[in-house]
């Protein structure tokens, strides 16, 4: 079965990793011929006494202190071995807070450290110098306040002991540096991809474990003697790594169990807060609580293992195999450390978890890169397709523009023809209308007054010639109205010529006008010309009343005649052209019969500020 074989493979890989790690750590043990002499139990005798020890009560095994005895101190009689010692030191492991040494019944050395009376601030060792050691000399040691009983005593040369400590810490320094490098790398990946929080969680886990390995290094006391700081760093690392492990696992496990894992690490954080508060209030309880806290940690690991197996039954995921490997290494390493009392326990476990997290992150990184590559490929395809569509659209647009250009050219030509026709109608129509009136008058005077008829015919000829010139100018598009003279004078000339040639009377009232634009002047001039022409041609008018002025911000134009009333519902070409001109000026035009029942009225208005 695929899942079953995967379990076997992960467990086998975990066992091999633990064995390899244990072997590698053992190889990192100092192998040089260092002068380190561990005092055997036969060289040490013990006695509890509040006074000077009784020579008849020495015992080879240390007994526990009586529950009600608070005044007794632990006495130790140490028989030092033979040897040529240059700078010997006596090393207590772990450290002791108060030590008094006697040689030949006389106090020889006294050491008191109030800080280390607090069990939270004990360190790995205490070192005391010895001088002038005699052969088989008996050293009497008193521990007035034994917070924790020393489980090991060593006699060594000072230089050899320092060298041994630094060499022994290599097995912790190497994983610490690897974890720091992994944490910094994860931070870099997180900064480039902040949507993936696993990089940040792994970096916190790696930094936390790097701190843990640093705190476990014994050589730190040669560099910086700060037991209080080391205690809080140790607590921080001990509390932090299960939280970061659970937070990481929460984002890996099957979604059906994510809430369980979230509740687990929240419960653990709350428990750690309570425990820390308890330790601060009752420092003497720290050794007991420190041992008991391994229970919830192991329960958390079992919870993770159980939910991981359940997740693997629900779905197949390579990341689950990575986690199974890391958890198997942790449990095997923990069990091996308990059974063999190995002080180096935890190195293989934490390195395996770090490797597991790294493998998951590397896999996700490559998956992200693969997804990005797929998106880029899809984007390039979309861009190519869009480019092809745009090229086709551009070709269609070019063809459409060409067609539109031809159409616009035709429209422009049509508009220009309409403009010329409008000019012929507006300008020439008035002239021809006047010429017709002169010719009709001439025909009437032909038998009655030949001289008068001749003058009328000559006037008609001049008007026809002028109309012909106007037609030619309009066709050649050279006809332009010249408003260099006074606009009012131009209107007066138009009305005077009409009175002269058409034999009509025009009453006019022109007010003082503001400065007008050429378009406004054209509209007024052609409207007056068209109104007079219509009155003469269609209305047979003999009298006109014209007024031009301003009402507020509008210009008003009114032309009334006494001819036939205007009854048409639609405007002809002339009035239609005037209406088009007025629309560009936001103006209006009205043509209607006068109130008296005879004649017509032409009303025009437009705003002056246009």
Long-range contacts (C-beta under 8 A, 24 or more apart in sequence): 2-316, 3-312, 3-313, 3-316, 6-312, 6-321, 6-324, 7-324, 9-321, 10-321, 10-324, 10-325, 10-328, 11-328, 13-325, 14-325, 14-328, 14-329, 14-332, 14-352, 15-328, 15-332, 17-325, 17-329, 17-348, 17-352, 18-329, 18-332, 18-333, 18-336, 18-348, 21-333, 21-347, 21-348, 21-351, 21-352, 22-336, 22-342, 22-344, 22-348, 25-171, 25-344, 25-347, 25-348, 28-170, 28-171, 28-174, 29-168, 29-171, 30-163, 30-164, 30-167, 30-168, 32-163, 32-167, 34-156, 34-157, 34-160, 34-161, 34-163, 34-164, 35-83, 35-156, 35-157, 35-160, 36-154, 36-156, 36-160, 36-161, 36-164, 37-81, 37-83, 37-154, 37-155, 37-156, 38-152, 38-153, 38-154, 39-78, 39-81, 39-153, 39-154, 39-155, 43-78, 43-79, 43-80, 43-81, 44-76, 44-77, 44-78, 44-79, 44-153, 45-76, 45-77, 46-74, 46-75, 46-76, 47-74, 47-75, 47-77, 48-72, 48-73, 48-74, 48-75, 49-73, 49-75, 53-77, 53-140, 62-149, 65-146, 73-142, 73-143, 73-144, 73-145, 73-146, 74-142, 74-143, 74-146, 74-149, 75-140, 75-141, 75-142, 75-143, 76-140, 76-141, 76-142, 76-143, 77-138, 77-139, 77-140, 77-141, 78-138, 78-139, 78-140, 78-141, 78-153, 79-136, 79-137, 79-138, 79-139, 80-130, 80-133, 80-134, 80-136, 80-137, 80-138, 80-139, 80-155, 81-155, 82-135, 82-136, 83-133, 85-130, 85-133, 85-155, 85-157, 86-157, 87-129, 87-157, 87-158, 87-159, 88-129, 88-130, 88-131, 88-133, 88-155, 88-156, 88-157, 88-158, 89-127, 89-128, 89-129, 89-130, 89-155, 89-156, 89-157, 89-158, 89-161, 90-127, 90-128, 90-129, 90-130, 90-139, 90-153, 90-154, 90-155, 91-125, 91-126, 91-127, 91-128, 91-152, 91-153, 91-154, 91-155, 91-156, 91-161, 92-125, 92-126, 92-127, 92-128, 92-150, 92-152, 92-153, 93-124, 93-125, 93-150, 93-151, 93-152, 93-153, 93-154, 94-122, 94-123, 94-124, 94-125, 94-126, 94-148, 94-150, 94-151, 95-122, 95-123, 95-124, 95-125, 95-126, 96-126, 96-143, 96-146, 96-147, 96-150, 97-145, 97-147, 98-143, 98-144, 98-145, 99-126, 99-128, 99-141, 99-142, 99-143, 100-141, 100-142, 100-144, 101-128, 101-139, 101-140, 101-141, 101-142, 102-139, 102-140, 102-141, 102-142, 103-137, 103-139, 103-140, 105-140, 115-227, 115-228, 116-147, 116-227, 117-145, 117-147, 118-147, 118-283, 119-147, 119-148, 119-283, 119-284, 119-286, 119-287, 120-231, 120-279, 120-283, 120-286, 121-227, 121-228, 121-231, 122-147, 122-148, 122-227, 123-221, 123-227, 123-230, 124-218, 124-221, 125-218, 125-221, 127-158, 127-161, 129-158, 130-155, 148-287, 162-222, 165-218, 165-219, 165-222, 166-219, 168-218, 169-217, 169-218, 169-219, 171-344, 171-347, 172-213, 172-214, 172-216, 172-217, 172-347, 173-213, 173-217, 175-209, 175-213, 175-347, 175-350, 175-351, 176-210, 176-213, 176-214, 176-217, 177-210, 178-351, 178-354, 179-206, 179-207, 179-209, 179-210, 179-213, 179-350, 179-354, 180-206, 180-207, 180-210, 182-206, 182-354, 182-358, 183-207, 183-210, 186-361, 189-361, 189-365, 193-365, 193-368, 196-364, 196-368, 197-251, 198-248, 198-251, 198-357, 198-360, 198-361, 198-364, 199-361, 201-244, 201-247, 201-248, 201-251, 202-244, 202-248, 202-357, 202-358, 202-361, 204-240, 204-244, 205-240, 205-241, 205-244, 205-245, 205-248, 205-353, 205-354, 205-357, 206-354, 206-357, 208-236, 208-237, 208-240, 208-241, 208-244, 209-237, 209-241, 209-350, 209-354, 211-236, 211-237, 212-237, 212-238, 212-241, 212-350, 213-347, 213-350, 235-276, 238-293, 239-269, 239-272, 239-276, 241-350, 242-268, 242-297, 242-300, 243-268, 243-269, 245-300, 245-304, 245-353, 246-300, 246-304, 248-357, 249-304, 249-307, 249-308, 249-323, 252-319, 252-320, 252-323, 252-360, 253-307, 253-308, 253-311, 254-307, 254-310, 254-311, 254-314, 254-315, 256-311, 256-314, 257-307, 257-310, 257-311, 260-303, 260-307, 261-303, 261-304, 261-307, 264-300, 264-303, 265-300, 268-296, 268-300, 271-296, 298-334, 301-327, 301-330, 301-331, 305-331, 318-363, 319-360, 319-363, 322-356, 322-359, 322-360, 322-363, 323-356, 323-360, 325-352, 325-356, 326-352, 326-353, 326-355, 326-356, 326-357, 329-353, 416-477, 420-474, 420-475, 420-477, 421-573, 422-573, 422-577, 423-474, 423-479, 424-470, 424-471, 424-474, 425-573, 425-574, 425-577, 426-526, 426-529, 426-530, 426-574, 426-577, 427-470, 427-474, 427-479, 427-529, 428-467, 428-470, 428-471, 428-474, 429-530, 429-533, 429-537, 429-574, 430-498, 430-529, 430-530, 430-532, 430-533, 431-463, 431-464, 431-466, 431-467, 431-470, 432-463, 432-464, 432-467, 433-502, 433-533, 433-536, 433-537, 434-463, 434-497, 434-498, 434-501, 434-502, 434-536, 435-459, 435-460, 435-463, 435-464, 435-467, 435-501, 436-460, 437-501, 437-502, 437-503, 437-536, 438-463, 438-501, 441-503, 459-501, 463-501, 481-518, 481-521, 481-522, 481-525, 483-518, 483-521, 487-513, 487-516, 487-521, 487-524, 487-525, 488-513, 490-525, 491-524, 491-525, 491-528, 491-548, 494-525, 494-528, 494-529, 494-532, 495-528, 495-532, 495-546, 498-532, 498-536, 502-532, 502-536, 503-542, 504-536, 504-541, 504-542, 504-543, 504-544, 505-542, 505-543, 505-544, 506-532, 506-543, 506-544, 506-545, 506-546, 507-543, 507-544, 507-545, 507-546, 508-545, 508-546, 508-547, 508-548, 509-546, 509-547, 509-548, 509-549, 510-546, 510-547, 510-548, 510-549, 511-548, 511-549, 511-550, 513-548, 513-549, 513-550, 513-555, 514-550, 514-608, 516-555, 516-608, 519-581, 519-584, 519-585, 520-555, 520-585, 520-606, 520-608, 520-610, 522-581, 523-578, 523-581, 523-582, 523-585, 523-587, 523-604, 523-606, 524-548, 524-555, 524-557, 524-604, 526-577, 526-578, 526-581, 527-557, 527-559, 527-578, 527-589, 527-602, 527-604, 528-557, 528-559, 530-574, 530-575, 530-577, 530-578, 531-559, 531-561, 531-602, 532-559, 533-574, 534-566, 534-574, 534-575, 534-600, 534-602, 535-559, 535-561, 535-563, 535-600, 538-563, 538-564, 538-566, 539-563, 539-564, 539-565, 539-566, 539-599, 539-600, 540-564, 541-599, 550-608, 551-605, 553-607, 553-608, 553-609, 554-605, 554-606, 554-607, 554-608, 555-605, 555-606, 555-607, 555-608, 556-603, 556-604, 556-605, 557-602, 557-603, 557-604, 557-605, 558-601, 558-602, 558-603, 558-604, 559-601, 559-602, 560-594, 560-599, 560-600, 560-601, 560-602, 561-599, 561-600, 562-598, 562-599, 563-598, 563-599, 563-600, 564-598, 564-600, 565-593, 565-594, 565-597, 565-598, 565-599, 565-600, 566-591, 566-592, 566-593, 566-600, 567-593, 578-604, 582-606, 585-610, 586-610
